[in-house]
Amino acid sequence: MPSIAERWPPTKFIQQGGTMIFKVLPPQRPRLGARPVLSGFVLAAALLSTPAVAQTAATTAPSSETAGDAENKDAVEEVVVTARHRTEKAQDVPIPMTVLSGASLEAEGIHSVQELQQKLPSTNIIVNSPRMSSYAIRGIGASTIANEGLESATGLYVDGVYLGKTGMAISDLNDIDQVEVLRGPQGTLFGKNTTTGAFNFTTRKPTFTPEASAEITGGSYGDAEFRGAASGPISEDVLAGRLSVYRTEHEGYLDDPATGKHPNRRLREGVRTQLLGEPNDDLTLRLIAEYHRDNYPLGYAPTLYSLPPNATLYSKLAAMRAAGYNALPISSDPYSFSTTATHAGQDTNQRAISLQADWQLGKGYQLTSISAYRYWDFSPHNDSDFMNLNVITCCGMGDRDEQVTQEIRLASPKGEVVESTYGLYYFRQTQRAYIDSVYGNDPTLISIWLGVSQSVAARYYAGRETRIDSNLSTDSYAGFTQHDWHATDRLTLTAGVRETFEAKSIDLTRNLGGTSATLLDVQSVSKDLSAWSLGTNLAANYKLYDNFNLYSSYARGEKSGTLSNSPASGVALNADQLVVKPEKANDVEVGFKSQLLDRQVQFNGNLFYALIHDYQTNVTSIDPTTGVAGWRLANAPWLRSQGAELEANAQVTKKLKIALTGAYNDAEFRSFHSAPCPTEVSNASTKVCDYTGKSPMGVSRWNGNVSGYYTEHLRDDVDGYINASYTYRSGYAGSIDLSQYGHISGYGITNLTVGTKLNDGKVDLSLWARNLFNTHYYSAMGLTVAGAWFGYVGDPLTVGATARIHF
C-alpha cells in the first residue's frame, strides 16, 4: 500500500491577494461540469416526447421490500411509501422524494447517515461529532453551530417518532426497511414543523414467519462489523417478535507517529427489540425498545487543513520549544495527527421506547397513536489545544437530552373522492447542557498560547475553569390536517394546514472562574418565549397520461424560534440576546414523475424555489459599551434557494439496472449585513461583514450519483454480481464565516462491490472497495486553532469482505 506521502503530497503554496499561503489540498481531478447534468435534462425532454409512465427510487440492488410488476418482469419495481401516512406508490405522491430500500443500502455497504448523502440529490450531511451534526437540503440548514437551542431545519423521524437532536440519528443503519427523503416543508403531515424536508426511517417489522439473518464484515484499518436479526411468532397469529443487533469497530485511519495511536478509532454497538401484536383483525400494536452507543476512545479528531499567513500555530509551537518544552509538531499530512497521549474520548448513549397502535374503525377509518420516550447523552473529554502540552486540558460541550412525544392521527377511508388525515401532536424536550474549559497550571505555557504576559496568565488563567450550564425546555402542541380531493380521474388537489403553539424556556449560568478582569465571575439569566405558527400546503397532481404525472405545490413551513445556550463571549450576559426568531420558508415546486418504455425506465424531475426569512445562523454582535465583537446565534434576514433535481432508474436488461440522481442548487443570501467576518478580512476595524449575494455554508452547486447493478447466472443456484457507484459533489464553503481557508474542494468517490449469491440468494459473499481510487477529500471543517484551519478528512481507500446469510 502506498505511504502517506505517496497518497497525497502534503503541501501546496497558492497565491492569494499578493500573499503566498500554505494550504493542504487534494490533487485536482477531472470535475463534473454543467454539461453532463444539463444533457440529462435534454435527454429527459426527448424521452418525454413519447407516451410515458411513473416513479423513481435511488436503488440499484434488487429489493424484496418493493412490490414487483406481475405483467412485465423487466419493469423497474414500483416503490411503496408511507410518507403521507398512507400506503401508496411513491410515483403518486406530488412531492420531490428519494426512496432507498434497506436491501439497496446493504448491497452498497451503507450503514451510516454520513454515507446516505452519496445517494441523495441536494443533500449535505455534516458530522463533526454526534453532537455537532447537521442535515441540509438544497443548501438550507448546513451548520455545525455548537448550540443546543438550534433545532434541525430537516425533520428526522424513525418509525414515526421525531428526533429532537440530530445526533440521535448517528447510529448504525441496521435492519432498515426503507429510507424516504422528502424535500420541501412537510409540517402539515409530520409531527414537527421544519423548513427544508424530512428523513423518514422505517425499520423492519416483526414477522409471523420465522426468519433470521447475519452479516460479518472485515476490512482495512481494523474494520470488524457484525449485524444480525431474527424474527418470528411468539404466539401464533397474535404476537411476533424481532431482535436486531450490531457491533462495529474501526481502528481509525489517522496516524499519530508520536504514540502509534489512531485518533478516530470507533466502537459502535446497539440492539433493537420489537413486539408486534395483532389481538384481532382491527387492532395492531407495535412496541419498539432500542439502545445505541457510539464511542470514540481517542476522540473524533480533525487534521490540519490550511495555514493562513496570519496563523500563529507554528510560531507558538516554536516559542514553546525555545522555552524548553517538548512541543510535538502538528503534521501537515491530512492523515496524520501528532499530539501524543492527551487524546481523549467522546461517548454517546441513547435509549428509546415507542408504542404504535393502529385501530381499524368502522366505515374504513383508521386511528393511529404513537407514544415515545427517548434519552440521549453526549459526554466529551476533549483536549482543546490540539497539543501534547497541558494548556487547555478539558473538556468541551456536553448535553443530556430527554424527550416525550405523542401523536394521534385519524385517516379517512381510502378510495373516496376526498381522502383526509387529521392529527394532534405533543412534543416535550428537556436538555441539560454545559460548555467547559479547564486550563493547565503552567503560566508560561498559557502566556505563550494566549499571547499574554506571564503575570496575567498566572493571575487569570492558570488552574482556572470556565463553565456555562444551561437548562432548556420545550413544549410544542400542534394540530394538523391534510385533504386530497380527487376532482377527476386525472386531477387530484391537496390542501393541508398546521397550527403550532410552542413554549420554550432557558436558565443559564456562566462561571468565568476568575478569568476576566472586567466581567462578573458568576452571572445567571433566564428567558421564556412562546409563539403560534401556521404552516400550509397546496398541491395539484395531474395525470397527463396513465403513467405520467405532472405536479406543482406551494408550502409554507416554519422552524421554531429558539433560545441560545451559547452567549457571545467577552461581554456581559444579556437574556434578550439569547432569543432567536423563527425561520420561515415559502417553497414552490413544479415537477413530473414518469415511467417510460413499458415501465423499464422511471424518470422524475422537478424545479424548486424557496425563500427563507430569518434564516438561523451565527451573526456578529457588538457590545455597545465596550465595542467588543463576538458571534452569537441569531438570524440572517433573507436566504434564497433555487434549482433543479432529477432521478432515474432503468432496467436496461434483465441482468443490468442503472440508477441516476443529479441536482443543481443555487443558494445565496439575499440580505445578510451582520455576518461574522472570515479570518482573511477580520481586524480591529473590520468586525462585521456583508454576505448579501454569497452562498451559505455547505452548498454544493452540483451533485450527482450514478450506480449500476449487473448480475449473471453462473451455474445451478449460483449467481454473480457487480455493484458499482460514483458520487460527485462540487466544492462548498466549509465554515459559517465563509472563509476561503475553510473552503472544501469538490470531489468524486467510486465504490465497487463484486460478489456471488448462493442457495437462491440466501447466502451472499462479496469483496468490496470504498473510495476505490483513493480520492483525498474533506467532508467538513472543524474549528480554527491559533489561526490554523483543521478539517475532517474523508475515508481513504478501504477494502474488505462481507458474508451475509438469510435463514
N, C-alpha and C positions, 0 to 999 in steps of 0.2 A: 504493500500500500504506500502511496507517495507520502513524503514527510509533510509537516505543516507548511514549511516554507515552499515546497513544491506545489501544494494545493492552492496556495494564494500568496502572491508576492505581497508582503505585509504593508508596504508604504507606497504612497504616491504624493507628489507635490503638485499643487494646482495653483494657477494664478487667479486671484480674486481681488478686484479693486486695487491693483498695483502691489499687492502683498502676496508673497509666497506662503502657502499654508500646507501643513501636513494633514492628510486625510486617509483613513483606512477605507478603501473602496474595493468592491468586487470588480473583476475584469469586465470590460464591456463585451456584451454578447449581442447577437442579432436580436432586434426588438420587433415585436408585432406592432405594426403601424396601423394607420386608419384604413388602408386599402382592404386588407382581408376582412375586416368586420363590415365595412361598407359593402363589400362584394357579397357578403351574406344577405344583406337586405335586398340587393339587386336580384340575387338568386331567389329570394323569397317572393319577390314580386312576379318573377317568371313562373314559379310553381303555382302561385295563387291564381294564375290565369286559367287553370284547369279546375273542373269540379272537385270539391275538397271535403275533408272530414277532420276530427279534432282531438288533442291532448298531448302534453309532453311531460316526461319525467326524466330528471337528470340521473339516469341509471343505465348501465350497460350490462350488468350481470343479470342472468335470469333470476326472477324472484317468485317464490311461492306465495308472496304476500299480495300479489296483484291478480286481478281477475283476467283470465285469458279469453281469447276470442274463439268460440267453438266452430265458427264457419271458416275462418281464414287462419290457418296455423302460422302463416308468415306475417300476420299483422303484429304491429307493436302492441304490447299488452296495455290494456286500459288500467289506469290507476284510480283506486277508490280512496277518498279522503273523508275526514270528519272535521275539516277546518271550520265549517259553519254549523257544527254540532248536529249535522245530519249526514247520513251515509249517502254520498253522491260521487259521480265521476268528476275528477279534477277538471276535466275539459268543460264541464257545465258551470263551473264557478267563475263569475266575472271578476276575478281578482288575479293580478300577476302573482304566480306562485311557482315554487320549485318543490318537487317531491322526491325524496331519497328513500328507497326501501332499505330495510335492515340488511337484506341479502346483498344488495349492492355495496353497502358500507363494509360488510365482512369481506366481500370479494376483493375490494381495493385496500383492505387493511386500515380503514379509517375508524379509529376508536377514540378520538378526542374532538372537542368542538373547534380547536385551533385548525385541525385538518379539514373541517367541513367547508371552510371558505374556498378551498380548492375546487369545489363543485358548485358554488353558488354565485350567480351573477350579482354585481352591485353590492357585495357584502365584504366587510372587513372586520375580522375578529382579532382584537389585540389582547394578549395575555402577558403582562409583566409579572404577575403573580396571581394566585386565586383572588386576592383582594383587589388588585389593580387590573381589572379586565373590562373590556367594553365590546359591544356589538353594534356595528354601524351598518345601515342600509342606505345606499345611494348618497354616501358622504355625510349622513346625519347621525350623530351620536358617537363618533370615534373620540375616545377620551381616556386618558389614564390619570385623570384628576383624582388625587387622593382625598376623597371626601365621602363620608358615609351618608351625607344628606342627598347625594346625587343619585337619582333613580335612572334606570336604563331607558333610553329612547325606544328600544326594541323590546317588546314583551317576550319573556321566556316562560314556557309552560311545559310541564312534564305530567302526562296523564291527566290533563285538565287543571293542574294546580299551578298558579302563578308563582314564580320565583322572585322574591323581593331583592335578592342580591345576585348580581351577575356571576359571582364566584360559585354560586350553588350549582351552576351548570358545568363547572370544571371538574368533571368526573368521567369515568370510563363509559363509552357508548356501548354497553354490553347488553345483549338480548333485546335489541331495539327492533320494534316492528316497522316504524316509519318516522321520518322527519319531514315536516311540512314547513316551508318558509314562505310566509305571506308578506308582500311588500305593500306599503301604504298604511295609513291609520286603520286600526281594527277594533276600536273600542266598542262599537255597537253590538259586538257578539262576544268578545273576550273580556275576562274579568277586570283587568286593569287597563286604563286608557294609556296609550302610547302614541308617538308621533310618526314612527318610521315603519312599523310592521311587527311581525310576531314569528318566533320559532315555536313550533308545536311538536314536541317529542312524545311519541307513544311507545310504550314498552309492550312486549308480547304478553298476552293474557294466558292464564292457566287454561289447560285443555282437559277434556274428559277422555281423550285418547292418550295413552301413555306415550311420552316422547322424552328424549334426552339428547344432549349434545355436549361435546367437549372440544376445546381448541387449545393447542400448545404451540407457542412461538418461541424461537430462539434466533438471535441476530447479533450483529456487531455492536460494539460499545456495551457489552454485557446485557443485552436486551433479553429478558426472560419473562414470558407472559403466559398466563393461564386464564381461560374463561370457560365456564360451564353452566349448564342449565338443565333442569329436569322438571317435568310437569306430568300430571296425571290425576285420576279421580281419587278422592278420599272417601266419598260416599256416592255411590253410583247415581249419575244423573242429577245430583243435588249439590255436591260440594267437590271442587277441584282445587289443587294447589300447584304452585310453581316456585322453584328456588333458582336464583341466578347468583353466581359468584364470580369474582375476578380478582386477580392479583398480578400486578405488573411491576417489574424492576428494571431500571435502566441505569447503567453505571455513569452516564454523563459523557458528553463529547467535548467538554472543556478540559484542558490540562493545566495543572499547577506544577510547574517544574520544581519549585522550591520544596514541595511536600509530597509530590506524587499523588495528590488527591484530585478528585474530579468534581468541581462545582457543577451544579445542576443534576447531580445524582438524584434519582426519583424513586419513590416507593408509593404505589397507588393500589388500594385494595377496597373491596366493598362487597356487600351482599344485599339482595332484594328478595323478600319473601312475599308471596301473594296467596290469597284465598278468593275463589270465585264461587259464590253461592247462587243457586237457582232453585229456591224452595218451591216455586210454582211457575206457571207459564207467564205470569205478569210481573214478576219481580226478579231483578238481578242485582246482586251485591258483589262489590269488588273491594277487598281490603289489601292495601299495599304498605309494607314497612321496609325501610331502607337504612343502610348505614354505609357511609363512604369516608375514607381517609386519604389525604393527599399529603405526603411528607417529602420535603427536600432537606435531608440531614445536613447538607453543606450549603444550603441556601439556593436561591434561584438568581444566578449572577449574570449581569451584563459584562461585556468586554469593551475595551477602548475602541471607539468608532472614529472620532475626529479630534483634532487638536487645533483650535483656532489660535491666531497669533497672540491673543491676549491671555491665553490659558496659562495658569501658574503651576499646574500639576507637577511637571518635571523639575521646575526650579525649586519648588518646595521640597521635593524628594532630595534634590542635590543639597539643599541647605541643611536638611536633617542629617545626611551623611557627613557633611562638613562639621556638624556639631557632635559627631561621634556615634550616631545612631545607625543601626543596621536596617536602613530603609530599603526593602527589596524593590526591584524595578517593576513597573507596570508594563506588561508586554504590549507591543503593537500588533501582535498576531491575534486575529479575531477569535481563534480557538484556544487561546492561552490566557490564563488569568493568574498572575503571580502575586500572591499576597501572604501566604502561609497560614498558620494554624488558627487564625482568627475567623475562619469560615464558621458561620453559624446557621442554624436551621430555620425552616418555616414549616408549620404544621397546621393542617386544615382538617377539621372534623365536622361531619354533618349527619344528622339523623332526621328521619321523616316518617310520618304515618298519614295515610289518607283513606277515606272510605267513600266510594261512589255507589249510589243507589239509583237504579232505573226502574220506574214503575210504568207499566203499560196500563193506562187508564181507559175508560170506556170511549167508544167512538174514535179510536185511533190516536188519542192524545198521549203524550209521554212526559212524565215528570222526572227530572234528574236532580239529585242533590250530591254535591261534592264537599266534604268536610276534610280539612287537612291541618296538620301542625308540622312545622319544620324548624330545625335548630341548626345553626351554622356558626362555627368558631374558627377564627384565623389568628394564630399566635406566631408572630415573627420574633427572631432574635438576630437582627441584622448587625453586621459590623459596618457602620455607616460611613467610615472614612476610606474604605477600599484599600487599606494598607495593613501590613503586619504589626504596626505600632499602635498603641492604645491612645488614640486621640479622642475619637467618639466610639465608645465600646458597645453601645447598645441603644435602642432596640428596634425602633420602627413604629409602625402603625397597626394596631390590632383591633379586632372587632368581634363581639359576640352578639349574634342576631337570633331573635325568635319571632316567628310569625304564625298567625292563625288565620285561615281563610274559610269562608263558607259561601257557596254558590248554589242557587236554586234556579232551575230553568223549566219552563213549560213549552213544549213543542206541539204544534197543531198537527193533524194527520197529513201524511204525505199524499201527493196526487190531487190535492184540492186546487181550486182556482187561486186561492190565496193561502200560502203556507207561512206560518208565523212562529216566532220564537219570542218568549218573554222571560226576563231574568232579573234576579236580585243578587247583589254581591256585597260581601263584607270582607275587609282586609285589616288586620291588626298586626303591627310590627313594632318591636322594641329593640333598640340597639344600644349596647354599652361599648363605647369606643375610646381608644386612647392614642395619643401621639407622644412617644417617649424618646428622649435623647439623654444619654449618660456620658459625661466627659471623663477622660482619664485623669490621673493625678499628677502628671508631669507638666508643669507650666512652660517649660522650654519647648517641648513638642507642640503644645497648644499655641504658643505665641507664633511659632513658625507657620503652623497650619492656618491660623486665623488672621495672621498679619497684624497682630497687636503686640504691645510691649509685654515683657515677662511679668511685670508688676500687675498689669491688667489681667493677663492670663491667670496669674496666681489668685488674684482677688475675686474675679468674676466667673472663672470657668473651671479651674482645676478641682476635680472631685464633685462637681455640681451636676444636677439633673434638672432638666426642664420637662414638663409633662402637661398635656391637655387631656382632660377627662370630660366626656360628654355622654349624656343620656338623651336619646332621641326616641320619640314615639309617633306613630302614625295610625290614625283611624280613618278608614275610607269606606264610604257607603255609596252604592250605585244601583240604579235601576236602568234596564236597557231592553230594547225591543227591536226586532227586525222582521220585515214582511216582504215576501216575494209574491208579486201579482203576475200570474201567467195570463197576460192580457189577450194573447192569441197563441196559436200553436208554436209560433216562432218568436214572439216577443215576451220577455219577462222583465218587469220593472221591480227594483228593490229599493226599499226605504228603511232606514234604521235611525234610532236616536238613543242617546245615553246621557243620563243626568247623574253627576257625581258630586258628592259632598265630602271634603277631606278636612280633617283637623290634625295639625302637627304641633309638636312642642319640643323644645330643647332646653336642657340645663347644662351649662358649660362652665368648667373651672380651669383656669390656666395658672400654673405654678411655675414661675421663671427660676425658682431656686437660687436667687441671688445673682443671676447672670446679666441683669440690667441695672445701670446706674440711674435711670430716669423713670422706669415703669415700676408699678407696684409688683411685688413678688407674687401675690395671690390675688386674682380677680375673678369674679363669677358673674355670669349674666344668664338670664332666662328669656325665652321668647316663645310666643304662641302665634299661630296663624291658622286661618280657616278660609275656605273658599268653595263656591259652587262652580262647576264647569259643565259645558254642554258639548257633546260630540254628535256628529251627524254623518250619515252615509246615504248617497243616492247613486243608483246604478241602473244601467239598461243593458240587457243581453239580447242580441238579435241573431237568430239562426238563419243566416243568409242562404246556406244550403243545409242539407241534412247533417253534414259533418263539418260545417264551417260556421263558427260563431264570431260575431263582432260584439265588442262591449265597450262601454265608457262608464266612468264613475267620477263622482266628486265626494271627497271625505274631509271632514274636519276633525282633527284629533288634538288632544291636549296632554302634555306631560306635566305632572303635578309641580306646583311651586314647592319650594323646599327651604330648609334651614341648614346652613353650612356648619360643619363641626371643625372647620379648619380656618380660623380667622387670619387676617393679614398679620404678619409678624412685624415687630418693631414699633407698633402703635398700640395705644390703649384699646381695650375691648369695647366694641360698640354693638349692642344687641341688634340694632336696626340693620347693620351691615352683614348680619347673618342671613337676612331674608333674600331669597332668590325667587323671582317671579315665574309663573308658569310659562312653559314653552308651547306655543300654539302652532299647529300645522294646517295648511289648506293644500289638499292634494288632488290633482286631476290626472286621470288615466284614460288612455284610448288604446285598444289593442284587439288582437284576433287570436283565436285558438282553432287549429285546423288539423285534419288528417288527410293525407294525400295518397294517391297511387294504391287504392284498395287497402287503405289503412296500414301500409307498410312504412309510411313516413308520418310522423307527428311534428307539427311546426307551430310555434307560438311566438308572437312578438307584441311589443307594446311601447308606447311613448308615455313619458310621465313628466309632470311639472309640480313641484312642491315649493311653497313659500312658507318659511318658518319665521314667526315673530317671537322675539325674546329668547333666542337660542341660548341655552345654558352652557356657559363656558367660563374660563378664567378671564378676568379683566384686571386692569391696573387701578389700584385705589391709592390716592394720595392723601395723607393725613393733613387736614387744613392747618393744624397748629405747628407741626414740625416740618412739613414738606416731605416727609419720608414716604417713598413709594413702595407698595407691596402688591402681591397678587391676592385676589380673593375670588371665590365663586360668585358669579352674577350672570348678567345677560348681555348678549350682543343683539342689537335691535332687529336686524333682518338677515336671513340667510336664504338663498335660493338654490334649489337642486333641480336639474332637468336632464333628460337623456333618453336613451332607448335601450331595450333589452330583447334578447331573442333566446329561444331554446328549441332544440330539435332532437328527435330520436328517429333513427332509421333502422328497420330490419332489412338490411341490404340483401342478404341471402338467408337461407335457413341457418347458416353457420356464422354469419357476421352481423353484429349490431354496432352501430356508431351513435354516439350522443355528442351534442354540441351546446354550449352555452356561451353567450357573449353579451357584453354591456358597454355602453358609452355613458359616462356620467360627467356632467359639467356642473360643479357646485362652487358657489362663491358667496362671500359676504356681500350683501347689497348695502349694508350700513353697519360699520363697526369702528368707532372713533376712539375707543378707550382700551385698545388691545395691549397686552403685555409686549414689550419690545424684545426682540431677539438679541443674542449676545453681540452680534456684529454692529449694532447701532446704539445699544444701551450705554449711556454715560451720564455724567452728572447733570447735563442739561436736557437730555432726551429720556423722558420717563414714560411717555405714553405714545403709542403708535396707532396709525390708521390702517386697518386691514380691509377697508372697503375695496371690493373688486378682486380680492385674493381668495384662493381656495382654502378651506379649513383643513385641519389635521386629518390624516387618514384617507384622503380622497384619491383613489386611482382613477384617472380619466378613462383608461381602457382596462378591461379584464375579460378573460375568457378561458374556457376549458374544452378540450376535445378528448374523447375517450373511445376506445374500441374494445369489443369482446369477440374473440373468434374461438370457435370450438370445432373439434374434429374427432369423429369416431375412429378409434384406433383398432380395437378388436372387441370381442364379446365383453360387454359390461365394463369397458374401459374407454373413457373419453379424455382427450387432451384439450387444453385451452390456453389462450394468451389474453391477458387483460392489460391494456396499456392506456396511459392518460398523460396529457400535457396541459399544464396550467400556466397562464401568463398574467402578470399584474404589472401595470406601469407604475412609475415612481410616484411618491407622495410625501407630503410633509409628515415627519415623524414626531413632531412636538407641538404643543399648544401655541408656542410663540413663533412657529413657522420659520425657525432659524435655518439658514442654508447649511449649517453644520450638522443639523439633525435631519436633513432630507434623505429619504430612503430611495435608493435607485431601483428601477424596475427589474424584474427577474422572471424567469420561467423555470418550471420544475417538471421533470419527467419521472413517472413511476411505471414500473413494469412488474407483472406477475406472470409466471409460467407454471402451469400445474396440470394435474390429472385427477379425474374423478372415477371412483370405482364403486361397484355394487350399487348401480342405479343412482349415483350421486351421493350416497351415504358416507363415503369416505373421500376426502378432498386433501390432496398433498400438493404443496406448492412451494416454489422458490420465488423470492421477490427482491426487488431493489427499489428503494425510495430515493428520490433525487439522484437518478441514475447517472447523470453527467456531472455530479458533484458541483452543482451551481452554488456559488457562495452569495449569500444574501442575508439581509437583516429583516426581521419580522416586526420589530418595534424599537423605539428609543426608550432609554431609561433616563435617569437624572444626569445633570452635569455635576462634575466633581472638580473643584478648583479650575473651572472654566473648560474642562475637557468633557467631551460627549461620550457617554457609554451607551451601548445598544445591545439588544438581544439578537444574537446571530442565529440564523435558521439551521435546521438539522443538515449536516453534511450527508454524503452518500452513506446509506446504511443498507446492508444486505442481510437476508435471513431466510428461514424456512418456517412454514406453518403446516401443522397437521390438524385437520378438523374432521370429526366423526359425528354422524347423526344416528342415534339408536332408534 
